[in-house]
Amino acid sequence: MNIEDLTQEQRQKLTACKTPEDVLSLAKAEGVDLTDEQLEDIAGGKSWEEIIYHGY
């Protein structure tokens, strides 16, 4: 998932995510692919900011 590739509506939904699981559910619902690193971040309980900006 790359924040620049998301629509404004998807970005708003993303910022509403309270848990890493919410980010995973949103990605699945929106058909957005997550990188292996982002999936590891979700498993580690990181915030959506840490998940999306991993490695930046």
N, CA, C and O atoms as a Tripos MOL2 file, in Angstrom:
@<TRIPOS>MOLECULE
protein
  224   223    56     0     0
PROTEIN
NO_CHARGES

@<TRIPOS>ATOM
      1 N           0.8520   -1.1640    0.0000 N.3       1 MET1
      2 CA          0.0000    0.0000    0.0000 C.3       1 MET1
      3 C           0.8980    1.2270    0.0000 C.2       1 MET1
      4 O           1.7680    1.3880    0.8560 O.2       1 MET1
      5 N           0.6650    2.0720   -0.9680 N.am      2 ASN2
      6 CA          1.4060    3.3190   -1.0650 C.3       2 ASN2
      7 C           0.3930    4.4450   -0.9190 C.2       2 ASN2
      8 O          -0.5730    4.5180   -1.6780 O.2       2 ASN2
      9 N           0.6070    5.3120    0.0420 N.am      3 ILE3
     10 CA         -0.3600    6.3780    0.3410 C.3       3 ILE3
     11 C          -0.6330    7.2430   -0.8800 C.2       3 ILE3
     12 O          -1.7510    7.7320   -1.0440 O.2       3 ILE3
     13 N           0.3570    7.4440   -1.7380 N.am      4 GLU4
     14 CA          0.1770    8.2750   -2.9170 C.3       4 GLU4
     15 C          -0.7690    7.6380   -3.9350 C.2       4 GLU4
     16 O          -1.3500    8.3400   -4.7630 O.2       4 GLU4
     17 N          -0.9260    6.3240   -3.8800 N.am      5 ASP5
     18 CA         -1.7900    5.6110   -4.8160 C.3       5 ASP5
     19 C          -3.2390    5.5250   -4.3540 C.2       5 ASP5
     20 O          -4.1000    5.0560   -5.0970 O.2       5 ASP5
     21 N          -3.5140    5.9740   -3.1350 N.am      6 LEU6
     22 CA         -4.8610    5.8760   -2.5850 C.3       6 LEU6
     23 C          -5.6990    7.0820   -2.9920 C.2       6 LEU6
     24 O          -5.1870    8.1880   -3.1610 O.2       6 LEU6
     25 N          -6.9970    6.8440   -3.1450 N.am      7 THR7
     26 CA         -7.9170    7.9450   -3.3970 C.3       7 THR7
     27 C          -8.1030    8.7400   -2.1090 C.2       7 THR7
     28 O          -7.7240    8.2900   -1.0280 O.2       7 THR7
     29 N          -8.6870    9.9190   -2.2360 N.am      8 GLN8
     30 CA         -8.9520   10.7350   -1.0510 C.3       8 GLN8
     31 C          -9.8620    9.9860   -0.0810 C.2       8 GLN8
     32 O          -9.6590   10.0370    1.1320 O.2       8 GLN8
     33 N         -10.8650    9.2910   -0.6170 N.am      9 GLU9
     34 CA        -11.7830    8.5220    0.2250 C.3       9 GLU9
     35 C         -11.0390    7.4070    0.9650 C.2       9 GLU9
     36 O         -11.2820    7.1870    2.1520 O.2       9 GLU9
     37 N         -10.1410    6.7080    0.2800 N.am     10 GLN10
     38 CA         -9.3650    5.6490    0.9160 C.3      10 GLN10
     39 C          -8.4480    6.2230    1.9920 C.2      10 GLN10
     40 O          -8.2700    5.6070    3.0430 O.2      10 GLN10
     41 N          -7.8730    7.3830    1.7440 N.am     11 ARG11
     42 CA         -7.0090    8.0310    2.7480 C.3      11 ARG11
     43 C          -7.8070    8.3810    4.0020 C.2      11 ARG11
     44 O          -7.3180    8.2170    5.1200 O.2      11 ARG11
     45 N          -9.0280    8.8600    3.8130 N.am     12 GLN12
     46 CA         -9.8690    9.1930    4.9580 C.3      12 GLN12
     47 C         -10.2000    7.9400    5.7590 C.2      12 GLN12
     48 O         -10.1700    7.9560    6.9900 O.2      12 GLN12
     49 N         -10.5130    6.8590    5.0600 N.am     13 LYS13
     50 CA        -10.7890    5.5970    5.7430 C.3      13 LYS13
     51 C          -9.5510    5.1190    6.4920 C.2      13 LYS13
     52 O          -9.6530    4.6070    7.6070 O.2      13 LYS13
     53 N          -8.3880    5.2850    5.8830 N.am     14 LEU14
     54 CA         -7.1410    4.8540    6.5060 C.3      14 LEU14
     55 C          -6.8790    5.6120    7.7960 C.2      14 LEU14
     56 O          -6.4970    5.0160    8.8030 O.2      14 LEU14
     57 N          -7.0800    6.9160    7.7720 N.am     15 THR15
     58 CA         -6.8230    7.7040    8.9790 C.3      15 THR15
     59 C          -7.8160    7.3770   10.0900 C.2      15 THR15
     60 O          -7.5550    7.6600   11.2590 O.2      15 THR15
     61 N          -8.9550    6.7820    9.7280 N.am     16 ALA16
     62 CA         -9.9400    6.3800   10.7390 C.3      16 ALA16
     63 C          -9.5920    5.0350   11.3790 C.2      16 ALA16
     64 O         -10.2080    4.6470   12.3710 O.2      16 ALA16
     65 N          -8.6260    4.3320   10.8280 N.am     17 CYS17
     66 CA         -8.2420    3.0260   11.3760 C.3      17 CYS17
     67 C          -7.6380    3.2050   12.7620 C.2      17 CYS17
     68 O          -6.7350    4.0180   12.9610 O.2      17 CYS17
     69 N          -8.1440    2.4410   13.7070 N.am     18 LYS18
     70 CA         -7.6750    2.5220   15.0960 C.3      18 LYS18
     71 C          -6.6590    1.4370   15.4360 C.2      18 LYS18
     72 O          -5.8580    1.6030   16.3560 O.2      18 LYS18
     73 N          -6.6860    0.3390   14.7060 N.am     19 THR19
     74 CA         -5.7910   -0.7760   15.0130 C.3      19 THR19
     75 C          -5.1320   -1.2660   13.7310 C.2      19 THR19
     76 O          -5.6270   -0.9960   12.6370 O.2      19 THR19
     77 N          -4.0210   -1.9830   13.8560 N.am     20 PRO20
     78 CA         -3.4000   -2.5690   12.6680 C.3      20 PRO20
     79 C          -4.3510   -3.5060   11.9270 C.2      20 PRO20
     80 O          -4.2990   -3.6090   10.7020 O.2      20 PRO20
     81 N          -5.2120   -4.1830   12.6700 N.am     21 GLU21
     82 CA         -6.1790   -5.0720   12.0420 C.3      21 GLU21
     83 C          -7.1680   -4.3000   11.1790 C.2      21 GLU21
     84 O          -7.6340   -4.7990   10.1550 O.2      21 GLU21
     85 N          -7.4850   -3.0710   11.6030 N.am     22 ASP22
     86 CA         -8.3590   -2.2110   10.7990 C.3      22 ASP22
     87 C          -7.7000   -1.8960    9.4510 C.2      22 ASP22
     88 O          -8.3670   -1.8700    8.4170 O.2      22 ASP22
     89 N          -6.3900   -1.6590    9.4760 N.am     23 VAL23
     90 CA         -5.6550   -1.3760    8.2380 C.3      23 VAL23
     91 C          -5.7160   -2.5910    7.3220 C.2      23 VAL23
     92 O          -5.9440   -2.4530    6.1200 O.2      23 VAL23
     93 N          -5.5160   -3.7670    7.8770 N.am     24 LEU24
     94 CA         -5.5770   -4.9960    7.0970 C.3      24 LEU24
     95 C          -6.9640   -5.1900    6.4950 C.2      24 LEU24
     96 O          -7.0850   -5.5200    5.3150 O.2      24 LEU24
     97 N          -7.9920   -4.9920    7.2780 N.am     25 SER25
     98 CA         -9.3620   -5.1270    6.7930 C.3      25 SER25
     99 C          -9.6660   -4.1190    5.6900 C.2      25 SER25
    100 O         -10.3090   -4.4560    4.6950 O.2      25 SER25
    101 N          -9.2080   -2.8970    5.8650 N.am     26 LEU26
    102 CA         -9.4140   -1.8630    4.8480 C.3      26 LEU26
    103 C          -8.7140   -2.2390    3.5490 C.2      26 LEU26
    104 O          -9.2960   -2.1210    2.4710 O.2      26 LEU26
    105 N          -7.4740   -2.6880    3.6480 N.am     27 ALA27
    106 CA         -6.7240   -3.0740    2.4500 C.3      27 ALA27
    107 C          -7.4520   -4.1850    1.6980 C.2      27 ALA27
    108 O          -7.5600   -4.1460    0.4730 O.2      27 ALA27
    109 N          -7.9440   -5.1670    2.4320 N.am     28 LYS28
    110 CA         -8.6730   -6.2740    1.7940 C.3      28 LYS28
    111 C          -9.9570   -5.7730    1.1410 C.2      28 LYS28
    112 O         -10.2660   -6.1430    0.0080 O.2      28 LYS28
    113 N         -10.6970   -4.9380    1.8480 N.am     29 ALA29
    114 CA        -11.9730   -4.4370    1.3340 C.3      29 ALA29
    115 C         -11.7860   -3.5670    0.0930 C.2      29 ALA29
    116 O         -12.6280   -3.5590   -0.8050 O.2      29 ALA29
    117 N         -10.6780   -2.8400    0.0560 N.am     30 GLU30
    118 CA        -10.4190   -1.9250   -1.0520 C.3      30 GLU30
    119 C          -9.6050   -2.5730   -2.1680 C.2      30 GLU30
    120 O          -9.3590   -1.9450   -3.1980 O.2      30 GLU30
    121 N          -9.1870   -3.8180   -1.9760 N.am     31 GLY31
    122 CA         -8.3890   -4.5020   -2.9890 C.3      31 GLY31
    123 C          -6.9900   -3.9430   -3.1370 C.2      31 GLY31
    124 O          -6.4150   -3.9620   -4.2260 O.2      31 GLY31
    125 N          -6.4410   -3.4410   -2.0320 N.am     32 VAL32
    126 CA         -5.1070   -2.8360   -2.0310 C.3      32 VAL32
    127 C          -4.1040   -3.8690   -1.5260 C.2      32 VAL32
    128 O          -4.3330   -4.5230   -0.5090 O.2      32 VAL32
    129 N          -3.0030   -4.0080   -2.2380 N.am     33 ASP33
    130 CA         -1.9590   -4.9450   -1.8310 C.3      33 ASP33
    131 C          -1.0560   -4.3240   -0.7780 C.2      33 ASP33
    132 O          -0.6900   -3.1520   -0.8640 O.2      33 ASP33
    133 N          -0.7050   -5.1290    0.2140 N.am     34 LEU34
    134 CA          0.2540   -4.7190    1.2360 C.3      34 LEU34
    135 C           1.5730   -5.4340    0.9730 C.2      34 LEU34
    136 O           1.5950   -6.5810    0.5280 O.2      34 LEU34
    137 N           2.6700   -4.7390    1.2530 N.am     35 THR35
    138 CA          3.9860   -5.3530    1.0910 C.3      35 THR35
    139 C           4.2390   -6.3180    2.2390 C.2      35 THR35
    140 O           3.5360   -6.2920    3.2500 O.2      35 THR35
    141 N           5.2430   -7.1650    2.0790 N.am     36 ASP36
    142 CA          5.6180   -8.0800    3.1610 C.3      36 ASP36
    143 C           5.9900   -7.3020    4.4140 C.2      36 ASP36
    144 O           5.6470   -7.7090    5.5240 O.2      36 ASP36
    145 N           6.6900   -6.1820    4.2410 N.am     37 GLU37
    146 CA          7.0900   -5.3640    5.3830 C.3      37 GLU37
    147 C           5.8670   -4.7900    6.1000 C.2      37 GLU37
    148 O           5.8240   -4.7480    7.3290 O.2      37 GLU37
    149 N           4.8710   -4.3480    5.3230 N.am     38 GLN38
    150 CA          3.6670   -3.8100    5.9280 C.3      38 GLN38
    151 C           2.9000   -4.8960    6.6860 C.2      38 GLN38
    152 O           2.3530   -4.6380    7.7590 O.2      38 GLN38
    153 N           2.8600   -6.1000    6.1340 N.am     39 LEU39
    154 CA          2.2110   -7.2100    6.8360 C.3      39 LEU39
    155 C           2.9410   -7.5370    8.1360 C.2      39 LEU39
    156 O           2.3060   -7.8520    9.1420 O.2      39 LEU39
    157 N           4.2650   -7.4640    8.1200 N.am     40 GLU40
    158 CA          5.0420   -7.6790    9.3460 C.3      40 GLU40
    159 C           4.7300   -6.5960   10.3760 C.2      40 GLU40
    160 O           4.6240   -6.8750   11.5700 O.2      40 GLU40
    161 N           4.5820   -5.3510    9.9000 N.am     41 ASP41
    162 CA          4.2450   -4.2520   10.7990 C.3      41 ASP41
    163 C           2.8760   -4.4680   11.4390 C.2      41 ASP41
    164 O           2.6890   -4.1880   12.6230 O.2      41 ASP41
    165 N           1.9220   -4.9660   10.6530 N.am     42 ILE42
    166 CA          0.5890   -5.2550   11.1900 C.3      42 ILE42
    167 C           0.6890   -6.3290   12.2650 C.2      42 ILE42
    168 O           0.0920   -6.2030   13.3340 O.2      42 ILE42
    169 N           1.4400   -7.3780   11.9780 N.am     43 ALA43
    170 CA          1.6200   -8.4600   12.9530 C.3      43 ALA43
    171 C           2.2920   -7.9400   14.2200 C.2      43 ALA43
    172 O           2.0550   -8.4580   15.3110 O.2      43 ALA43
    173 N           3.1310   -6.9130   14.0700 N.am     44 GLY44
    174 CA          3.8330   -6.3380   15.2140 C.3      44 GLY44
    175 C           3.0310   -5.2910   15.9640 C.2      44 GLY44
    176 O           3.4970   -4.7610   16.9730 O.2      44 GLY44
    177 N           1.8210   -4.9820   15.4840 N.am     45 GLY45
    178 CA          0.9570   -4.0450   16.1920 C.3      45 GLY45
    179 C           1.2710   -2.5810   15.9740 C.2      45 GLY45
    180 O           0.9190   -1.7480   16.8090 O.2      45 GLY45
    181 N           1.9240   -2.2440   14.8720 N.am     46 LYS46
    182 CA          2.2850   -0.8460   14.6200 C.3      46 LYS46
    183 C           1.0810   -0.0310   14.1770 C.2      46 LYS46
    184 O           0.0720   -0.5800   13.7320 O.2      46 LYS46
    185 N           1.2000    1.2940   14.3060 N.am     47 SER47
    186 CA          0.1380    2.2070   13.9020 C.3      47 SER47
    187 C           0.0420    2.2760   12.3810 C.2      47 SER47
    188 O           0.9520    1.8380   11.6770 O.2      47 SER47
    189 N          -1.0660    2.8280   11.8740 N.am     48 TRP48
    190 CA         -1.2210    2.8940   10.4180 C.3      48 TRP48
    191 C          -0.1340    3.7490    9.7950 C.2      48 TRP48
    192 O           0.3000    3.4750    8.6760 O.2      48 TRP48
    193 N           0.3210    4.7940   10.5080 N.am     49 GLU49
    194 CA          1.3880    5.6380    9.9650 C.3      49 GLU49
    195 C           2.6720    4.8310    9.7890 C.2      49 GLU49
    196 O           3.3440    4.9360    8.7640 O.2      49 GLU49
    197 N           3.0040    4.0320   10.7890 N.am     50 GLU50
    198 CA          4.2060    3.1950   10.7060 C.3      50 GLU50
    199 C           4.0640    2.1360    9.6250 C.2      50 GLU50
    200 O           5.0390    1.7900    8.9590 O.2      50 GLU50
    201 N           2.8610    1.6250    9.4510 N.am     51 ILE51
    202 CA          2.6280    0.5870    8.4490 C.3      51 ILE51
    203 C           2.7860    1.1710    7.0440 C.2      51 ILE51
    204 O           3.4850    0.5990    6.2080 O.2      51 ILE51
    205 N           2.1420    2.3020    6.7870 N.am     52 ILE52
    206 CA          2.1320    2.8910    5.4560 C.3      52 ILE52
    207 C           3.4890    3.4840    5.0960 C.2      52 ILE52
    208 O           3.9230    3.3830    3.9480 O.2      52 ILE52
    209 N           4.1530    4.0920    6.0480 N.am     53 TYR53
    210 CA          5.4190    4.7720    5.7620 C.3      53 TYR53
    211 C           6.6310    3.9230    6.0880 C.2      53 TYR53
    212 O           7.7380    4.4500    6.2020 O.2      53 TYR53
    213 N           6.4450    2.6050    6.2420 N.am     54 HIS54
    214 CA          7.5570    1.6910    6.5380 C.3      54 HIS54
    215 C           8.6620    1.8740    5.4970 C.2      54 HIS54
    216 O           8.4290    1.7450    4.2950 O.2      54 HIS54
    217 N           9.8360    2.1700    5.9690 N.am     55 GLY55
    218 CA         10.9840    2.2570    5.0770 C.3      55 GLY55
    219 C          11.1550    3.5880    4.3840 C.2      55 GLY55
    220 O          12.0820    3.7530    3.5910 O.2      55 GLY55
    221 N          10.2700    4.5600    4.6670 N.am     56 TYR56
    222 CA         10.3940    5.8620    4.0130 C.3      56 TYR56
    223 C          11.0920    6.8390    4.9240 C.2      56 TYR56
    224 O          11.2930    7.9950    4.5530 O.2      56 TYR56
@<TRIPOS>BOND
     1     1     2 1
     2     2     3 1
     3     3     4 2
     4     3     5 am
     5     5     6 1
     6     6     7 1
     7     7     8 2
     8     7     9 am
     9     9    10 1
    10    10    11 1
    11    11    12 2
    12    11    13 am
    13    13    14 1
    14    14    15 1
    15    15    16 2
    16    15    17 am
    17    17    18 1
    18    18    19 1
    19    19    20 2
    20    19    21 am
    21    21    22 1
    22    22    23 1
    23    23    24 2
    24    23    25 am
    25    25    26 1
    26    26    27 1
    27    27    28 2
    28    27    29 am
    29    29    30 1
    30    30    31 1
    31    31    32 2
    32    31    33 am
    33    33    34 1
    34    34    35 1
    35    35    36 2
    36    35    37 am
    37    37    38 1
    38    38    39 1
    39    39    40 2
    40    39    41 am
    41    41    42 1
    42    42    43 1
    43    43    44 2
    44    43    45 am
    45    45    46 1
    46    46    47 1
    47    47    48 2
    48    47    49 am
    49    49    50 1
    50    50    51 1
    51    51    52 2
    52    51    53 am
    53    53    54 1
    54    54    55 1
    55    55    56 2
    56    55    57 am
    57    57    58 1
    58    58    59 1
    59    59    60 2
    60    59    61 am
    61    61    62 1
    62    62    63 1
    63    63    64 2
    64    63    65 am
    65    65    66 1
    66    66    67 1
    67    67    68 2
    68    67    69 am
    69    69    70 1
    70    70    71 1
    71    71    72 2
    72    71    73 am
    73    73    74 1
    74    74    75 1
    75    75    76 2
    76    75    77 am
    77    77    78 1
    78    78    79 1
    79    79    80 2
    80    79    81 am
    81    81    82 1
    82    82    83 1
    83    83    84 2
    84    83    85 am
    85    85    86 1
    86    86    87 1
    87    87    88 2
    88    87    89 am
    89    89    90 1
    90    90    91 1
    91    91    92 2
    92    91    93 am
    93    93    94 1
    94    94    95 1
    95    95    96 2
    96    95    97 am
    97    97    98 1
    98    98    99 1
    99    99   100 2
   100    99   101 am
   101   101   102 1
   102   102   103 1
   103   103   104 2
   104   103   105 am
   105   105   106 1
   106   106   107 1
   107   107   108 2
   108   107   109 am
   109   109   110 1
   110   110   111 1
   111   111   112 2
   112   111   113 am
   113   113   114 1
   114   114   115 1
   115   115   116 2
   116   115   117 am
   117   117   118 1
   118   118   119 1
   119   119   120 2
   120   119   121 am
   121   121   122 1
   122   122   123 1
   123   123   124 2
   124   123   125 am
   125   125   126 1
   126   126   127 1
   127   127   128 2
   128   127   129 am
   129   129   130 1
   130   130   131 1
   131   131   132 2
   132   131   133 am
   133   133   134 1
   134   134   135 1
   135   135   136 2
   136   135   137 am
   137   137   138 1
   138   138   139 1
   139   139   140 2
   140   139   141 am
   141   141   142 1
   142   142   143 1
   143   143   144 2
   144   143   145 am
   145   145   146 1
   146   146   147 1
   147   147   148 2
   148   147   149 am
   149   149   150 1
   150   150   151 1
   151   151   152 2
   152   151   153 am
   153   153   154 1
   154   154   155 1
   155   155   156 2
   156   155   157 am
   157   157   158 1
   158   158   159 1
   159   159   160 2
   160   159   161 am
   161   161   162 1
   162   162   163 1
   163   163   164 2
   164   163   165 am
   165   165   166 1
   166   166   167 1
   167   167   168 2
   168   167   169 am
   169   169   170 1
   170   170   171 1
   171   171   172 2
   172   171   173 am
   173   173   174 1
   174   174   175 1
   175   175   176 2
   176   175   177 am
   177   177   178 1
   178   178   179 1
   179   179   180 2
   180   179   181 am
   181   181   182 1
   182   182   183 1
   183   183   184 2
   184   183   185 am
   185   185   186 1
   186   186   187 1
   187   187   188 2
   188   187   189 am
   189   189   190 1
   190   190   191 1
   191   191   192 2
   192   191   193 am
   193   193   194 1
   194   194   195 1
   195   195   196 2
   196   195   197 am
   197   197   198 1
   198   198   199 1
   199   199   200 2
   200   199   201 am
   201   201   202 1
   202   202   203 1
   203   203   204 2
   204   203   205 am
   205   205   206 1
   206   206   207 1
   207   207   208 2
   208   207   209 am
   209   209   210 1
   210   210   211 1
   211   211   212 2
   212   211   213 am
   213   213   214 1
   214   214   215 1
   215   215   216 2
   216   215   217 am
   217   217   218 1
   218   218   219 1
   219   219   220 2
   220   219   221 am
   221   221   222 1
   222   222   223 1
   223   223   224 2
@<TRIPOS>SUBSTRUCTURE
     1 MET1         2 RESIDUE 1 A MET
     2 ASN2         6 RESIDUE 1 A ASN
     3 ILE3        10 RESIDUE 1 A ILE
     4 GLU4        14 RESIDUE 1 A GLU
     5 ASP5        18 RESIDUE 1 A ASP
     6 LEU6        22 RESIDUE 1 A LEU
     7 THR7        26 RESIDUE 1 A THR
     8 GLN8        30 RESIDUE 1 A GLN
     9 GLU9        34 RESIDUE 1 A GLU
    10 GLN10       38 RESIDUE 1 A GLN
    11 ARG11       42 RESIDUE 1 A ARG
    12 GLN12       46 RESIDUE 1 A GLN
    13 LYS13       50 RESIDUE 1 A LYS
    14 LEU14       54 RESIDUE 1 A LEU
    15 THR15       58 RESIDUE 1 A THR
    16 ALA16       62 RESIDUE 1 A ALA
    17 CYS17       66 RESIDUE 1 A CYS
    18 LYS18       70 RESIDUE 1 A LYS
    19 THR19       74 RESIDUE 1 A THR
    20 PRO20       78 RESIDUE 1 A PRO
    21 GLU21       82 RESIDUE 1 A GLU
    22 ASP22       86 RESIDUE 1 A ASP
    23 VAL23       90 RESIDUE 1 A VAL
    24 LEU24       94 RESIDUE 1 A LEU
    25 SER25       98 RESIDUE 1 A SER
    26 LEU26      102 RESIDUE 1 A LEU
    27 ALA27      106 RESIDUE 1 A ALA
    28 LYS28      110 RESIDUE 1 A LYS
    29 ALA29      114 RESIDUE 1 A ALA
    30 GLU30      118 RESIDUE 1 A GLU
    31 GLY31      122 RESIDUE 1 A GLY
    32 VAL32      126 RESIDUE 1 A VAL
    33 ASP33      130 RESIDUE 1 A ASP
    34 LEU34      134 RESIDUE 1 A LEU
    35 THR35      138 RESIDUE 1 A THR
    36 ASP36      142 RESIDUE 1 A ASP
    37 GLU37      146 RESIDUE 1 A GLU
    38 GLN38      150 RESIDUE 1 A GLN
    39 LEU39      154 RESIDUE 1 A LEU
    40 GLU40      158 RESIDUE 1 A GLU
    41 ASP41      162 RESIDUE 1 A ASP
    42 ILE42      166 RESIDUE 1 A ILE
    43 ALA43      170 RESIDUE 1 A ALA
    44 GLY44      174 RESIDUE 1 A GLY
    45 GLY45      178 RESIDUE 1 A GLY
    46 LYS46      182 RESIDUE 1 A LYS
    47 SER47      186 RESIDUE 1 A SER
    48 TRP48      190 RESIDUE 1 A TRP
    49 GLU49      194 RESIDUE 1 A GLU
    50 GLU50      198 RESIDUE 1 A GLU
    51 ILE51      202 RESIDUE 1 A ILE
    52 ILE52      206 RESIDUE 1 A ILE
    53 TYR53      210 RESIDUE 1 A TYR
    54 HIS54      214 RESIDUE 1 A HIS
    55 GLY55      218 RESIDUE 1 A GLY
    56 TYR56      222 RESIDUE 1 A TYR
